[in-house]
Amino acid sequence: MKAEKVRNLTDEELRHQERDLADQLFKLKFQLNMGQTESLKKIRGLRKDIARVKTILGERERASGAEKR
């Protein structure tokens, strides 16, 4: 997922996306521990996507906080 695509989402869509990605990551980690998968590349990608979403949410929160002052 590209950062530009993430920036075009609303705050509510970003929170929903973050929950979905975290759920997918949990399932993949569980499968990895059970020995059912070896998709480390996909786990890394999900972690990066979650970080992108959290970064953009944080930027928006800081921007709205600065506007209120």
PDB file of N, CA, C and O in Angstrom:
ATOM      1  N   MET A   1       0.837  -1.164   0.000  1.00  0.00           N
ATOM      2  CA  MET A   1       0.000   0.000   0.000  1.00  0.00           C
ATOM      3  C   MET A   1       0.894   1.243   0.000  1.00  0.00           C
ATOM      4  O   MET A   1       1.807   1.364   0.817  1.00  0.00           O
ATOM      5  N   LYS A   2       0.627   2.131  -0.895  1.00  0.00           N
ATOM      6  CA  LYS A   2       1.420   3.349  -1.021  1.00  0.00           C
ATOM      7  C   LYS A   2       0.914   4.421  -0.064  1.00  0.00           C
ATOM      8  O   LYS A   2      -0.272   4.468   0.262  1.00  0.00           O
ATOM      9  N   ALA A   3       1.820   5.274   0.379  1.00  0.00           N
ATOM     10  CA  ALA A   3       1.473   6.342   1.312  1.00  0.00           C
ATOM     11  C   ALA A   3       0.455   7.299   0.692  1.00  0.00           C
ATOM     12  O   ALA A   3      -0.416   7.815   1.393  1.00  0.00           O
ATOM     13  N   GLU A   4       0.557   7.538  -0.604  1.00  0.00           N
ATOM     14  CA  GLU A   4      -0.378   8.441  -1.281  1.00  0.00           C
ATOM     15  C   GLU A   4      -1.801   7.897  -1.200  1.00  0.00           C
ATOM     16  O   GLU A   4      -2.751   8.651  -0.990  1.00  0.00           O
ATOM     17  N   LYS A   5      -1.939   6.597  -1.367  1.00  0.00           N
ATOM     18  CA  LYS A   5      -3.252   5.965  -1.278  1.00  0.00           C
ATOM     19  C   LYS A   5      -3.808   6.081   0.141  1.00  0.00           C
ATOM     20  O   LYS A   5      -5.003   6.308   0.331  1.00  0.00           O
ATOM     21  N   VAL A   6      -2.943   5.925   1.124  1.00  0.00           N
ATOM     22  CA  VAL A   6      -3.360   6.006   2.518  1.00  0.00           C
ATOM     23  C   VAL A   6      -3.789   7.428   2.855  1.00  0.00           C
ATOM     24  O   VAL A   6      -4.749   7.620   3.601  1.00  0.00           O
ATOM     25  N   ARG A   7      -3.099   8.417   2.323  1.00  0.00           N
ATOM     26  CA  ARG A   7      -3.428   9.815   2.616  1.00  0.00           C
ATOM     27  C   ARG A   7      -4.795  10.207   2.068  1.00  0.00           C
ATOM     28  O   ARG A   7      -5.408  11.145   2.577  1.00  0.00           O
ATOM     29  N   ASN A   8      -5.283   9.521   1.055  1.00  0.00           N
ATOM     30  CA  ASN A   8      -6.581   9.841   0.470  1.00  0.00           C
ATOM     31  C   ASN A   8      -7.747   9.266   1.265  1.00  0.00           C
ATOM     32  O   ASN A   8      -8.901   9.573   0.964  1.00  0.00           O
ATOM     33  N   LEU A   9      -7.473   8.441   2.271  1.00  0.00           N
ATOM     34  CA  LEU A   9      -8.534   7.847   3.078  1.00  0.00           C
ATOM     35  C   LEU A   9      -8.959   8.801   4.191  1.00  0.00           C
ATOM     36  O   LEU A   9      -8.181   9.649   4.628  1.00  0.00           O
ATOM     37  N   THR A  10     -10.205   8.651   4.642  1.00  0.00           N
ATOM     38  CA  THR A  10     -10.676   9.454   5.772  1.00  0.00           C
ATOM     39  C   THR A  10     -10.127   8.861   7.065  1.00  0.00           C
ATOM     40  O   THR A  10      -9.576   7.760   7.064  1.00  0.00           O
ATOM     41  N   ASP A  11     -10.279   9.594   8.167  1.00  0.00           N
ATOM     42  CA  ASP A  11      -9.789   9.115   9.459  1.00  0.00           C
ATOM     43  C   ASP A  11     -10.467   7.808   9.853  1.00  0.00           C
ATOM     44  O   ASP A  11      -9.813   6.890  10.348  1.00  0.00           O
ATOM     45  N   GLU A  12     -11.767   7.725   9.637  1.00  0.00           N
ATOM     46  CA  GLU A  12     -12.504   6.509   9.987  1.00  0.00           C
ATOM     47  C   GLU A  12     -12.031   5.315   9.148  1.00  0.00           C
ATOM     48  O   GLU A  12     -11.876   4.207   9.662  1.00  0.00           O
ATOM     49  N   GLU A  13     -11.808   5.552   7.871  1.00  0.00           N
ATOM     50  CA  GLU A  13     -11.305   4.483   7.001  1.00  0.00           C
ATOM     51  C   GLU A  13      -9.903   4.050   7.426  1.00  0.00           C
ATOM     52  O   GLU A  13      -9.568   2.868   7.350  1.00  0.00           O
ATOM     53  N   LEU A  14      -9.087   4.998   7.868  1.00  0.00           N
ATOM     54  CA  LEU A  14      -7.735   4.668   8.325  1.00  0.00           C
ATOM     55  C   LEU A  14      -7.782   3.806   9.578  1.00  0.00           C
ATOM     56  O   LEU A  14      -7.031   2.837   9.688  1.00  0.00           O
ATOM     57  N   ARG A  15      -8.652   4.144  10.522  1.00  0.00           N
ATOM     58  CA  ARG A  15      -8.771   3.333  11.742  1.00  0.00           C
ATOM     59  C   ARG A  15      -9.251   1.923  11.415  1.00  0.00           C
ATOM     60  O   ARG A  15      -8.774   0.943  11.987  1.00  0.00           O
ATOM     61  N   HIS A  16     -10.197   1.834  10.492  1.00  0.00           N
ATOM     62  CA  HIS A  16     -10.693   0.520  10.063  1.00  0.00           C
ATOM     63  C   HIS A  16      -9.570  -0.271   9.378  1.00  0.00           C
ATOM     64  O   HIS A  16      -9.403  -1.466   9.621  1.00  0.00           O
ATOM     65  N   GLN A  17      -8.815   0.405   8.531  1.00  0.00           N
ATOM     66  CA  GLN A  17      -7.698  -0.238   7.828  1.00  0.00           C
ATOM     67  C   GLN A  17      -6.654  -0.734   8.823  1.00  0.00           C
ATOM     68  O   GLN A  17      -6.107  -1.825   8.663  1.00  0.00           O
ATOM     69  N   GLU A  18      -6.380   0.069   9.851  1.00  0.00           N
ATOM     70  CA  GLU A  18      -5.404  -0.319  10.865  1.00  0.00           C
ATOM     71  C   GLU A  18      -5.855  -1.589  11.596  1.00  0.00           C
ATOM     72  O   GLU A  18      -5.054  -2.495  11.826  1.00  0.00           O
ATOM     73  N   ARG A  19      -7.135  -1.649  11.958  1.00  0.00           N
ATOM     74  CA  ARG A  19      -7.658  -2.850  12.628  1.00  0.00           C
ATOM     75  C   ARG A  19      -7.566  -4.076  11.729  1.00  0.00           C
ATOM     76  O   ARG A  19      -7.190  -5.157  12.181  1.00  0.00           O
ATOM     77  N   ASP A  20      -7.910  -3.904  10.457  1.00  0.00           N
ATOM     78  CA  ASP A  20      -7.847  -5.030   9.521  1.00  0.00           C
ATOM     79  C   ASP A  20      -6.414  -5.533   9.349  1.00  0.00           C
ATOM     80  O   ASP A  20      -6.168  -6.739   9.351  1.00  0.00           O
ATOM     81  N   LEU A  21      -5.483  -4.613   9.203  1.00  0.00           N
ATOM     82  CA  LEU A  21      -4.083  -4.998   9.025  1.00  0.00           C
ATOM     83  C   LEU A  21      -3.540  -5.683  10.280  1.00  0.00           C
ATOM     84  O   LEU A  21      -2.800  -6.662  10.187  1.00  0.00           O
ATOM     85  N   ALA A  22      -3.908  -5.169  11.443  1.00  0.00           N
ATOM     86  CA  ALA A  22      -3.452  -5.778  12.694  1.00  0.00           C
ATOM     87  C   ALA A  22      -4.015  -7.192  12.837  1.00  0.00           C
ATOM     88  O   ALA A  22      -3.330  -8.092  13.320  1.00  0.00           O
ATOM     89  N   ASP A  23      -5.259  -7.380  12.416  1.00  0.00           N
ATOM     90  CA  ASP A  23      -5.877  -8.705  12.473  1.00  0.00           C
ATOM     91  C   ASP A  23      -5.167  -9.678  11.524  1.00  0.00           C
ATOM     92  O   ASP A  23      -4.910 -10.828  11.882  1.00  0.00           O
ATOM     93  N   GLN A  24      -4.855  -9.207  10.315  1.00  0.00           N
ATOM     94  CA  GLN A  24      -4.141 -10.044   9.355  1.00  0.00           C
ATOM     95  C   GLN A  24      -2.761 -10.417   9.884  1.00  0.00           C
ATOM     96  O   GLN A  24      -2.320 -11.557   9.738  1.00  0.00           O
ATOM     97  N   LEU A  25      -2.084  -9.452  10.499  1.00  0.00           N
ATOM     98  CA  LEU A  25      -0.760  -9.699  11.052  1.00  0.00           C
ATOM     99  C   LEU A  25      -0.828 -10.732  12.164  1.00  0.00           C
ATOM    100  O   LEU A  25       0.021 -11.620  12.239  1.00  0.00           O
ATOM    101  N   PHE A  26      -1.835 -10.624  13.031  1.00  0.00           N
ATOM    102  CA  PHE A  26      -2.005 -11.590  14.104  1.00  0.00           C
ATOM    103  C   PHE A  26      -2.188 -12.998  13.547  1.00  0.00           C
ATOM    104  O   PHE A  26      -1.570 -13.951  14.022  1.00  0.00           O
ATOM    105  N   LYS A  27      -3.042 -13.116  12.536  1.00  0.00           N
ATOM    106  CA  LYS A  27      -3.302 -14.433  11.944  1.00  0.00           C
ATOM    107  C   LYS A  27      -2.040 -15.020  11.305  1.00  0.00           C
ATOM    108  O   LYS A  27      -1.769 -16.213  11.437  1.00  0.00           O
ATOM    109  N   LEU A  28      -1.273 -14.178  10.615  1.00  0.00           N
ATOM    110  CA  LEU A  28      -0.042 -14.661   9.991  1.00  0.00           C
ATOM    111  C   LEU A  28       0.988 -15.081  11.027  1.00  0.00           C
ATOM    112  O   LEU A  28       1.660 -16.099  10.858  1.00  0.00           O
ATOM    113  N   LYS A  29       1.118 -14.302  12.101  1.00  0.00           N
ATOM    114  CA  LYS A  29       2.060 -14.668  13.158  1.00  0.00           C
ATOM    115  C   LYS A  29       1.650 -15.986  13.814  1.00  0.00           C
ATOM    116  O   LYS A  29       2.494 -16.817  14.149  1.00  0.00           O
ATOM    117  N   PHE A  30       0.351 -16.160  13.988  1.00  0.00           N
ATOM    118  CA  PHE A  30      -0.153 -17.399  14.575  1.00  0.00           C
ATOM    119  C   PHE A  30       0.176 -18.580  13.673  1.00  0.00           C
ATOM    120  O   PHE A  30       0.635 -19.618  14.149  1.00  0.00           O
ATOM    121  N   GLN A  31      -0.058 -18.426  12.369  1.00  0.00           N
ATOM    122  CA  GLN A  31       0.255 -19.486  11.410  1.00  0.00           C
ATOM    123  C   GLN A  31       1.752 -19.775  11.395  1.00  0.00           C
ATOM    124  O   GLN A  31       2.165 -20.930  11.293  1.00  0.00           O
ATOM    125  N   LEU A  32       2.556 -18.731  11.496  1.00  0.00           N
ATOM    126  CA  LEU A  32       4.005 -18.905  11.505  1.00  0.00           C
ATOM    127  C   LEU A  32       4.434 -19.725  12.715  1.00  0.00           C
ATOM    128  O   LEU A  32       5.263 -20.626  12.597  1.00  0.00           O
ATOM    129  N   ASN A  33       3.871 -19.414  13.872  1.00  0.00           N
ATOM    130  CA  ASN A  33       4.217 -20.153  15.085  1.00  0.00           C
ATOM    131  C   ASN A  33       3.731 -21.595  15.051  1.00  0.00           C
ATOM    132  O   ASN A  33       4.335 -22.470  15.671  1.00  0.00           O
ATOM    133  N   MET A  34       2.650 -21.845  14.336  1.00  0.00           N
ATOM    134  CA  MET A  34       2.121 -23.202  14.219  1.00  0.00           C
ATOM    135  C   MET A  34       2.838 -23.988  13.125  1.00  0.00           C
ATOM    136  O   MET A  34       2.617 -25.190  12.977  1.00  0.00           O
ATOM    137  N   GLY A  35       3.691 -23.320  12.363  1.00  0.00           N
ATOM    138  CA  GLY A  35       4.446 -23.983  11.309  1.00  0.00           C
ATOM    139  C   GLY A  35       3.666 -24.162  10.025  1.00  0.00           C
ATOM    140  O   GLY A  35       4.042 -24.972   9.178  1.00  0.00           O
ATOM    141  N   GLN A  36       2.581 -23.415   9.869  1.00  0.00           N
ATOM    142  CA  GLN A  36       1.751 -23.557   8.679  1.00  0.00           C
ATOM    143  C   GLN A  36       2.182 -22.663   7.532  1.00  0.00           C
ATOM    144  O   GLN A  36       1.795 -22.890   6.386  1.00  0.00           O
ATOM    145  N   THR A  37       2.976 -21.655   7.830  1.00  0.00           N
ATOM    146  CA  THR A  37       3.399 -20.738   6.770  1.00  0.00           C
ATOM    147  C   THR A  37       4.815 -20.243   7.049  1.00  0.00           C
ATOM    148  O   THR A  37       5.306 -20.309   8.176  1.00  0.00           O
ATOM    149  N   GLU A  38       5.443 -19.757   6.017  1.00  0.00           N
ATOM    150  CA  GLU A  38       6.780 -19.182   6.155  1.00  0.00           C
ATOM    151  C   GLU A  38       6.847 -17.861   5.396  1.00  0.00           C
ATOM    152  O   GLU A  38       7.874 -17.537   4.799  1.00  0.00           O
ATOM    153  N   SER A  39       5.771 -17.108   5.417  1.00  0.00           N
ATOM    154  CA  SER A  39       5.696 -15.874   4.626  1.00  0.00           C
ATOM    155  C   SER A  39       6.194 -14.669   5.421  1.00  0.00           C
ATOM    156  O   SER A  39       5.411 -13.801   5.806  1.00  0.00           O
ATOM    157  N   LEU A  40       7.483 -14.628   5.658  1.00  0.00           N
ATOM    158  CA  LEU A  40       8.080 -13.514   6.385  1.00  0.00           C
ATOM    159  C   LEU A  40       7.966 -12.211   5.599  1.00  0.00           C
ATOM    160  O   LEU A  40       7.834 -11.133   6.179  1.00  0.00           O
ATOM    161  N   LYS A  41       8.018 -12.322   4.289  1.00  0.00           N
ATOM    162  CA  LYS A  41       7.920 -11.141   3.440  1.00  0.00           C
ATOM    163  C   LYS A  41       6.562 -10.459   3.615  1.00  0.00           C
ATOM    164  O   LYS A  41       6.479  -9.232   3.659  1.00  0.00           O
ATOM    165  N   LYS A  42       5.511 -11.251   3.714  1.00  0.00           N
ATOM    166  CA  LYS A  42       4.175 -10.702   3.892  1.00  0.00           C
ATOM    167  C   LYS A  42       4.023 -10.070   5.272  1.00  0.00           C
ATOM    168  O   LYS A  42       3.360  -9.043   5.413  1.00  0.00           O
ATOM    169  N   ILE A  43       4.631 -10.674   6.288  1.00  0.00           N
ATOM    170  CA  ILE A  43       4.579 -10.120   7.644  1.00  0.00           C
ATOM    171  C   ILE A  43       5.278  -8.771   7.675  1.00  0.00           C
ATOM    172  O   ILE A  43       4.765  -7.822   8.267  1.00  0.00           O
ATOM    173  N   ARG A  44       6.433  -8.675   7.050  1.00  0.00           N
ATOM    174  CA  ARG A  44       7.160  -7.396   7.007  1.00  0.00           C
ATOM    175  C   ARG A  44       6.329  -6.325   6.302  1.00  0.00           C
ATOM    176  O   ARG A  44       6.264  -5.181   6.751  1.00  0.00           O
ATOM    177  N   GLY A  45       5.699  -6.706   5.199  1.00  0.00           N
ATOM    178  CA  GLY A  45       4.865  -5.763   4.452  1.00  0.00           C
ATOM    179  C   GLY A  45       3.691  -5.264   5.286  1.00  0.00           C
ATOM    180  O   GLY A  45       3.368  -4.076   5.260  1.00  0.00           O
ATOM    181  N   LEU A  46       3.053  -6.166   6.025  1.00  0.00           N
ATOM    182  CA  LEU A  46       1.934  -5.765   6.874  1.00  0.00           C
ATOM    183  C   LEU A  46       2.397  -4.811   7.974  1.00  0.00           C
ATOM    184  O   LEU A  46       1.721  -3.829   8.277  1.00  0.00           O
ATOM    185  N   ARG A  47       3.556  -5.108   8.568  1.00  0.00           N
ATOM    186  CA  ARG A  47       4.076  -4.232   9.618  1.00  0.00           C
ATOM    187  C   ARG A  47       4.354  -2.830   9.075  1.00  0.00           C
ATOM    188  O   ARG A  47       4.096  -1.832   9.748  1.00  0.00           O
ATOM    189  N   LYS A  48       4.877  -2.766   7.863  1.00  0.00           N
ATOM    190  CA  LYS A  48       5.153  -1.464   7.247  1.00  0.00           C
ATOM    191  C   LYS A  48       3.862  -0.725   6.921  1.00  0.00           C
ATOM    192  O   LYS A  48       3.783   0.490   7.101  1.00  0.00           O
ATOM    193  N   ASP A  49       2.851  -1.446   6.443  1.00  0.00           N
ATOM    194  CA  ASP A  49       1.559  -0.826   6.145  1.00  0.00           C
ATOM    195  C   ASP A  49       0.921  -0.266   7.412  1.00  0.00           C
ATOM    196  O   ASP A  49       0.372   0.836   7.399  1.00  0.00           O
ATOM    197  N   ILE A  50       0.994  -1.028   8.512  1.00  0.00           N
ATOM    198  CA  ILE A  50       0.447  -0.547   9.789  1.00  0.00           C
ATOM    199  C   ILE A  50       1.188   0.710  10.222  1.00  0.00           C
ATOM    200  O   ILE A  50       0.571   1.663  10.698  1.00  0.00           O
ATOM    201  N   ALA A  51       2.492   0.718  10.063  1.00  0.00           N
ATOM    202  CA  ALA A  51       3.281   1.891  10.436  1.00  0.00           C
ATOM    203  C   ALA A  51       2.893   3.103   9.592  1.00  0.00           C
ATOM    204  O   ALA A  51       2.814   4.214  10.116  1.00  0.00           O
ATOM    205  N   ARG A  52       2.652   2.909   8.299  1.00  0.00           N
ATOM    206  CA  ARG A  52       2.230   4.012   7.429  1.00  0.00           C
ATOM    207  C   ARG A  52       0.911   4.599   7.910  1.00  0.00           C
ATOM    208  O   ARG A  52       0.760   5.816   8.015  1.00  0.00           O
ATOM    209  N   VAL A  53      -0.042   3.715   8.200  1.00  0.00           N
ATOM    210  CA  VAL A  53      -1.358   4.170   8.643  1.00  0.00           C
ATOM    211  C   VAL A  53      -1.236   4.937   9.957  1.00  0.00           C
ATOM    212  O   VAL A  53      -1.826   6.007  10.108  1.00  0.00           O
ATOM    213  N   LYS A  54      -0.478   4.398  10.905  1.00  0.00           N
ATOM    214  CA  LYS A  54      -0.317   5.061  12.202  1.00  0.00           C
ATOM    215  C   LYS A  54       0.392   6.399  12.058  1.00  0.00           C
ATOM    216  O   LYS A  54       0.060   7.353  12.761  1.00  0.00           O
ATOM    217  N   THR A  55       1.356   6.479  11.161  1.00  0.00           N
ATOM    218  CA  THR A  55       2.084   7.727  10.937  1.00  0.00           C
ATOM    219  C   THR A  55       1.149   8.803  10.407  1.00  0.00           C
ATOM    220  O   THR A  55       1.179   9.940  10.877  1.00  0.00           O
ATOM    221  N   ILE A  56       0.327   8.453   9.441  1.00  0.00           N
ATOM    222  CA  ILE A  56      -0.569   9.437   8.847  1.00  0.00           C
ATOM    223  C   ILE A  56      -1.653   9.851   9.836  1.00  0.00           C
ATOM    224  O   ILE A  56      -2.031  11.022   9.880  1.00  0.00           O
ATOM    225  N   LEU A  57      -2.155   8.910  10.629  1.00  0.00           N
ATOM    226  CA  LEU A  57      -3.121   9.264  11.674  1.00  0.00           C
ATOM    227  C   LEU A  57      -2.490  10.222  12.683  1.00  0.00           C
ATOM    228  O   LEU A  57      -3.123  11.189  13.106  1.00  0.00           O
ATOM    229  N   GLY A  58      -1.246   9.953  13.065  1.00  0.00           N
ATOM    230  CA  GLY A  58      -0.543  10.827  13.990  1.00  0.00           C
ATOM    231  C   GLY A  58      -0.315  12.216  13.421  1.00  0.00           C
ATOM    232  O   GLY A  58      -0.467  13.212  14.129  1.00  0.00           O
ATOM    233  N   GLU A  59       0.047  12.288  12.150  1.00  0.00           N
ATOM    234  CA  GLU A  59       0.242  13.582  11.500  1.00  0.00           C
ATOM    235  C   GLU A  59      -1.044  14.390  11.522  1.00  0.00           C
ATOM    236  O   GLU A  59      -1.029  15.590  11.795  1.00  0.00           O
ATOM    237  N   ARG A  60      -2.162  13.723  11.230  1.00  0.00           N
ATOM    238  CA  ARG A  60      -3.448  14.420  11.214  1.00  0.00           C
ATOM    239  C   ARG A  60      -3.841  14.887  12.609  1.00  0.00           C
ATOM    240  O   ARG A  60      -4.378  15.983  12.767  1.00  0.00           O
ATOM    241  N   GLU A  61      -3.580  14.070  13.617  1.00  0.00           N
ATOM    242  CA  GLU A  61      -3.905  14.463  14.982  1.00  0.00           C
ATOM    243  C   GLU A  61      -3.069  15.657  15.423  1.00  0.00           C
ATOM    244  O   GLU A  61      -3.578  16.576  16.064  1.00  0.00           O
ATOM    245  N   ARG A  62      -1.790  15.641  15.080  1.00  0.00           N
ATOM    246  CA  ARG A  62      -0.930  16.770  15.443  1.00  0.00           C
ATOM    247  C   ARG A  62      -1.349  18.031  14.692  1.00  0.00           C
ATOM    248  O   ARG A  62      -1.305  19.128  15.249  1.00  0.00           O
ATOM    249  N   ALA A  63      -1.756  17.880  13.434  1.00  0.00           N
ATOM    250  CA  ALA A  63      -2.181  19.044  12.645  1.00  0.00           C
ATOM    251  C   ALA A  63      -3.475  19.622  13.215  1.00  0.00           C
ATOM    252  O   ALA A  63      -3.625  20.841  13.288  1.00  0.00           O
ATOM    253  N   SER A  64      -4.400  18.771  13.616  1.00  0.00           N
ATOM    254  CA  SER A  64      -5.655  19.281  14.178  1.00  0.00           C
ATOM    255  C   SER A  64      -5.409  19.881  15.561  1.00  0.00           C
ATOM    256  O   SER A  64      -6.093  20.831  15.942  1.00  0.00           O
ATOM    257  N   GLY A  65      -4.467  19.359  16.304  1.00  0.00           N
ATOM    258  CA  GLY A  65      -4.106  19.928  17.603  1.00  0.00           C
ATOM    259  C   GLY A  65      -3.470  21.291  17.471  1.00  0.00           C
ATOM    260  O   GLY A  65      -3.701  22.173  18.299  1.00  0.00           O
ATOM    261  N   ALA A  66      -2.671  21.471  16.435  1.00  0.00           N
ATOM    262  CA  ALA A  66      -2.020  22.760  16.203  1.00  0.00           C
ATOM    263  C   ALA A  66      -3.039  23.816  15.754  1.00  0.00           C
ATOM    264  O   ALA A  66      -2.883  24.999  16.056  1.00  0.00           O
ATOM    265  N   GLU A  67      -4.076  23.386  15.036  1.00  0.00           N
ATOM    266  CA  GLU A  67      -5.101  24.331  14.575  1.00  0.00           C
ATOM    267  C   GLU A  67      -5.960  24.833  15.727  1.00  0.00           C
ATOM    268  O   GLU A  67      -6.445  25.964  15.697  1.00  0.00           O
ATOM    269  N   LYS A  68      -6.149  23.994  16.742  1.00  0.00           N
ATOM    270  CA  LYS A  68      -7.004  24.372  17.865  1.00  0.00           C
ATOM    271  C   LYS A  68      -6.346  25.401  18.760  1.00  0.00           C
ATOM    272  O   LYS A  68      -7.046  26.097  19.496  1.00  0.00           O
ATOM    273  N   ARG A  69      -5.045  25.524  18.728  1.00  0.00           N
ATOM    274  CA  ARG A  69      -4.320  26.463  19.601  1.00  0.00           C
ATOM    275  C   ARG A  69      -4.444  27.849  19.133  1.00  0.00           C
ATOM    276  O   ARG A  69      -3.896  28.761  19.752  1.00  0.00           O
TER     277      ARG A  69
END
